[in-house]
Amino acid sequence: SSATLFIVAARRLGHLNDLAVSFQINLFGGGVVALGALALFPSMLVLPGNVAGVALIGAICLAYLVGVTTLFTAVKQAGPAKTALFFNIEPLVSIALAFLLLGERFSGPQLLGGACVLTALMLGSLQRAHRPLPPTT
């Protein structure tokens, strides 16, 4: 869904300011998620009881805003298709962090799958834009 959002946003909203686009999309999406969570899980929504908790929530929101805004800027620079292609690196980062931080072990299929994803990313990043051949007479 994120890749679709970036492809559509780059084509339809490319002329607008990155910060304005990310603010409006997150305001709408955050509102939908908040209303859904409030309706479905009202007892699970608990606000922090001290200043440190509120400060951490603020820091998380700020980090998210910076990340999303720079992502929209990257989509404009690299293009929506290439950006969507590189979203496939997220599972590899998760697996690598699980290995480094949690002591998880790699299995053979995970290593093979990671190699396939990295190969596809390298090939996809090397691919040049398709240019039609000149007309022949």
C-alpha positions in Angstrom: 0.0 0.0 0.0 2.9 2.4 0.7 4.4 1.7 -2.7 1.1 2.4 -4.4 0.7 5.6 -2.4 4.1 6.9 -3.5 3.5 6.0 -7.1 0.1 7.7 -7.2 1.3 10.7 -5.1 4.3 11.2 -7.3 2.2 11.3 -10.4 -0.8 13.2 -9.1 0.8 15.4 -6.4 4.3 15.9 -7.8 3.8 19.6 -8.3 3.0 20.2 -4.6 5.3 20.8 -1.7 6.7 17.5 -0.2 6.0 18.7 3.4 2.4 19.7 2.6 1.7 16.3 0.8 3.1 14.2 3.6 1.3 16.3 6.3 -2.1 15.9 4.6 -1.6 12.2 3.9 -0.5 11.5 7.4 -3.2 13.6 8.9 -5.9 11.8 7.0 -4.3 8.3 7.5 -3.6 9.0 11.2 -7.2 10.1 11.7 -8.6 7.0 10.1 -6.3 4.8 12.2 -7.1 6.7 15.4 -10.8 6.5 14.8 -10.6 2.8 14.0 -8.5 2.0 17.0 -10.8 4.0 19.3 -13.8 2.2 17.9 -12.3 -1.3 17.9 -10.0 -1.3 20.9 -11.0 1.6 23.3 -9.5 -0.1 26.4 -6.0 -0.4 24.8 -5.5 3.3 24.2 -3.8 4.6 27.3 -1.8 7.9 27.4 1.5 8.0 29.3 1.3 9.2 32.8 4.5 11.3 33.0 6.4 13.9 31.0 9.0 11.4 29.8 6.3 9.3 28.1 4.8 12.3 26.4 8.2 13.5 25.3 9.0 10.1 23.8 5.7 10.1 21.9 6.6 13.6 20.6 10.0 12.4 19.5 8.5 9.4 17.7 6.1 11.7 15.9 8.9 14.1 14.9 11.2 11.2 13.7 8.3 9.8 11.7 7.5 13.2 10.1 11.2 13.7 9.1 11.3 10.1 7.7 8.2 10.4 5.6 9.1 13.9 4.3 12.5 12.8 3.2 10.9 9.7 1.7 8.7 11.9 -0.5 11.7 13.9 -1.5 13.5 10.8 -2.4 10.6 9.6 -4.5 10.9 12.9 -6.5 14.6 12.4 -6.9 14.8 8.6 -7.7 11.3 8.2 -9.2 8.4 6.3 -7.9 9.1 2.9 -9.5 12.7 2.7 -8.3 11.6 3.8 -4.8 8.9 1.1 -4.7 11.5 -1.4 -5.8 13.7 -0.6 -2.9 10.9 -1.1 -0.4 11.8 -4.8 -0.7 14.9 -4.2 1.4 12.8 -3.8 4.5 12.5 -7.5 5.3 16.3 -7.9 4.9 16.9 -5.1 7.3 14.5 -6.7 9.8 16.2 -10.1 9.5 19.7 -8.6 9.8 18.6 -6.6 12.9 17.1 -9.8 14.4 20.4 -11.5 13.8 22.5 -8.7 15.3 20.3 -7.6 18.2 18.4 -10.7 19.2 20.9 -13.5 18.2 18.6 -15.1 15.7 20.1 -17.6 13.3 19.8 -17.6 9.5 18.3 -20.6 7.8 19.2 -21.7 4.3 16.0 -20.5 2.7 16.4 -17.1 4.4 19.9 -16.7 3.0 18.8 -17.8 -0.5 15.8 -15.4 -0.3 17.9 -12.6 0.8 20.4 -13.2 -2.0 17.5 -13.2 -4.5 16.2 -9.9 -3.2 19.6 -8.3 -3.3 20.2 -9.6 -6.8 16.8 -8.2 -7.9 17.5 -4.8 -6.3 20.9 -4.6 -8.0 19.5 -5.6 -11.4 16.6 -3.2 -11.0 18.8 -0.3 -10.1 21.1 -0.9 -13.1 18.2 -1.1 -15.5 17.9 2.1 -17.6 14.7 3.7 -18.6 13.2 2.2 -21.7 13.6 4.4 -24.7 11.5 3.6 -27.8 13.4 2.9 -31.0 13.2 5.5 -33.7 10.6 4.9 -36.4 11.8 3.0 -39.4 10.7 3.8 -43.0 
